Amino acid sequence: MGIRFDSVTVRYGDNTVLDSLDLTVEPGEVMALLGPSGSGKTTALRAVAGFVTPASGRVLIGGRDVTALPPYRRGIGMVVQQYALFPHLRVEQNVAFGLKARKVPRARITERVTEALRMTGMEGYARRYPRELSGGQQQRVAIARALAIRPEVLLLDEPLSALDAQLRSGMLAELARLHRELPDVSILYVTHDQIEALTLADRIAVMDRARLRDCGTPQDLYRRPRTEFTASFVGNANLLPVTVDGGAVRFGATELKVPVDGVAPGATATLCVRPHLVGLGEGPNALRGTVAEVQWRGATHRVLVDVDGHQIKADVRELRTPPALGEPVSVHFAAEDAVLLAAGVADG
C-alpha cells in the first residue's frame, strides 16, 4: 500500500517543523527523505507512524485516512537509529514482541519469527541476547521485528547511521535484497546520507527547512538537478556563477559551450558540474587557475583549483605525480556534463 501526505503541517508551539508537505509514495516504492538535520524529514516519518499529530492536513495509507488512528492500528513496521531492542529478551523474543502485542496465535508467532529471522540472515542467533550481537546484527534483529508483523508500510529512521562504513555497506545490500523479496511493501527511508539514498531509493524527496524542495529519481536529481540546494546536497557539485549572453555562457571573461535550455538571454545563472566529470589539463571548456589543495582519496585525487576566486573540485584517477600547491593548471569539462540552473527557480 502507498502513503500520501496531503498538505501535512506539524508545529511545536509557534515553530513549524513540517510545512504543507504534499508527497505520494507509490505501493511497493522505496522513497528516501533526504535532508540536513532539522529539515523535517524525521517529523514526516513520525507523522506516518502516528507519533506526532499534524496541525493540519492528512496522512493516508493505502487510501485510508489514518491521521487520527493510533500507531498500532496503522499496519506499519518501524526501525529506528538506536535499534530499541529489549536487552532482557532473546532475539526470538524481541522479534515476537509485536506479534504478541497483536495477540497472534502462538503457532503463527513461531512461524513468522522464523521467517523474519531467515529473511534477515539471523536464524542462527535466535537464542542470543542483544548484548551478544554486533551492531550490524542488532540492526538486522530490529528489521526482523519490524517485518514479522508483515507491515504494509516499513518506516526506516536513519537505520544505519550508528554503523561503521563497512557494516553500513553490507546492510545497504541487505536492505536492497529485502526489498526485492517484499515488492509490495512501501518503504519510507529517512537519511542525511546521500549514498544511502542514491543506492536504495526509487525516488528521493529532498527536504530543507521544513519544506519539500525537490523530488525525483536518483538519476534525475544527480544528473539534472533543478536547484542549487539539490545539486549541492545530492552529491558533490561545482557551482559557478555565469551569465547567458545570447547562445553563449560566460564565466567571468571565459566563454563556455554548454546547453542553455530554459535560461533566458541576459540572465544570470549557476553552472553545475560534478567533480568526477572535471578533468585536469587542456580540453573543452578549459578554465585556467592555480592548485589550492590536493587530497589523496585512495583510488582518486581531489584537486582543488582556484579560478578567479572560485574553487573548482576535480576528482581524477590517482595521480603518480600530483600537481604542487600554487602550480598553474587547467581544468575542463564536456558540454553534456554541465547543467545550467536558472536564477530564481523555486526550491519547492
DRENGU-717702 format. One record per residue (C-alpha): x, z, y. Coordinates in steps of 0.2 Angstrom, whole numbers, plus 2048, in hexadecimal, padded with zeros to 3 digits. Each point is the difference from the previous one (the first is absolute). Layout:
XZY...
//
This chain:
8008008008067FD81280180B80F7FA7FC8118048098107F17FD80C8078048128068117FA80680C80D8088117FC80380D80E8088118007F980880F8047F480F80D7F77F67FB7F07F880B7FE7F07F77F07F97F77F480C7F27F57FB8087FA7F07F87F07F88087FB7F07FB7FA7EF8098037F07FA7F37F37FC8067EE8108007F680B7FE80F80F80A8057FF80481380F8088087FE80A8108117FF80880580881080A80E8087FC8128007F180480A7F97EE7FE7F08057F88037FA7EF7FF8107F67F080580A7F87EF7FA8058057EE7F98118027F07F98077FE7F67F08038107F67F480A80980C80D8077FC7FB8127F07FC8087FF7F180C7F98048117F87EF7FF7FF7F17F47FE7FF7EE80B7FF7F07F97F67F28067FF7EE7F97F27F57F37FD80E7FA8127FF80180A81080A80F7FB8038078117F68107FD8048027ED80D80E7FA8107FA7F97FB8037EE7F17F480180A7F18078087FA7EF8128018078118047F980D80680C8138037FF80980980E8128018068048117F87F77FD7EF7F58108018028047EE7FB8117F98118087FB7F780C7F37F87F17F78087F47F48007EE8037F17FC7F57F780E8098047FA8117FA7EF7FB7F08077F97FC80A80F7F47F48097F87FB7F07FC8127FC7F98038127F47F17FC7FB8087F08057F27F57FE8037EE8108077F78037F27F57FF7F480E80C80A80A80D7FF7F27FD7ED7FF8027FD81380F80C8028097F77F27FC7EF8088058058128118077F98037F07F67FD7F581080C80A80A80D8027F27FF8137FF7F88017EE80F8097FA7FF80E80D7EF8067FD8058127FC80D80280E7FD80A8108037F881181080A8028077F77F17FE7EF80780A7F680D7F87FB8107FC7EE7FA7F88077F07F680C80B7FA7F280A7FB7F67F07F58107FB7F88008107FB7EE7FF7FA8037EE7F580E8067F97F480D7FD7F27F37F880B7F37F08028097FF7EC8007FE7FF8137F87F180880C80380F8128077FF80780881081380180180780B80E8137FD8038028027ED8127FC7FE80780781080780F7F780A7F67F48127FA8018037ED8028027FC7EE7F180A7FA7F67F880E8057EE7FA7FB8057EE7EF8078057FC7F180B8027F57F07F580C7F77F280080D8007ED8007FF8007ED7F180D8017F77F580C8017F17F47F980B7F27F280680C7FB7F08097EF8078058068108098027FE81380F80980680380681281380480280680A80F8137FE80480C7FE80F80C7F77F47FF7ED8038097FC7EF7F280A7F77F37F68098087EF7FE8038037EE7EF8077FA7F27FB80C7F57F18007FD80281280780C80D7F780980E80C80480E7FB80F80A8078088107F980D80C7F08037F67FB7ED8008027F27F480C7F38088017F37F37FB7FB7EE8057F37F480A7FB7F18128077FF8067EE8017F67FC8108058108098127FE7FC8027ED8037F37FE80E7FD8108097F380080E80780E80A8118088057FA8107F77FD7F77F08107F780180A80F8037F780C7F37FE7F47F28127FC7FD80F7FF80C7FE7F380E80A7F980E7F580080F8067F680F7F77FC8117FE7EE8037F77F480B7F67F07FC8047F280B7F67F17FA8057FD7EE81080A8038048127FC80D80880A80A8107FD8098038108097F08047FF7FA7EE7F37F47FA7FA8037EE7F77F47F47F280A7F97ED7FD7FD7F58048107EF8007F87F480B80980B80480E7FB7F881180E7F780B80780C80D7FC80F7F680C80E7FB8018047EE80A80A7F280A7F67F38008097EF80D7FB7F380580B7F18128067FE8027F87EF7FC7EF80880D80180D8117F97FC8128028078097F18087FA7EF8077EF7F97FB7EE7FC8077FB80C80E81180780280280F80C81180680580581280280C80E7FB80080B7F07F98118058008087EF8037FC7ED7F78097F28057FE7EE7F08017F58077FC7EF7FA7EE7FC7FF7FC8138088048117F480380F8097F980F7F98058118047F380D7FE8048137F97F08087FC8028137FC8127FE7F57FE7F08068057EF7FD7F47F28018067EE8067F47F38008057EE80C7F57F78088007EE80F80C7FF80E7F980A8128017FA8068018117F380780C8017FC81380980D80B7F780A80D7FF7F68108057F07F87F67F08077F47F97F37F17F57FF7F08047F77F37F27FB7EF7FE7F87F57F27FA7F17FB80A7F48037F18068127FF7FB8058117EF8068067FA8018127F580F8057F67FC80F80080E80D7F08098027FA7FE7EE7F580E7FC80680D7F37EF8037F9
//
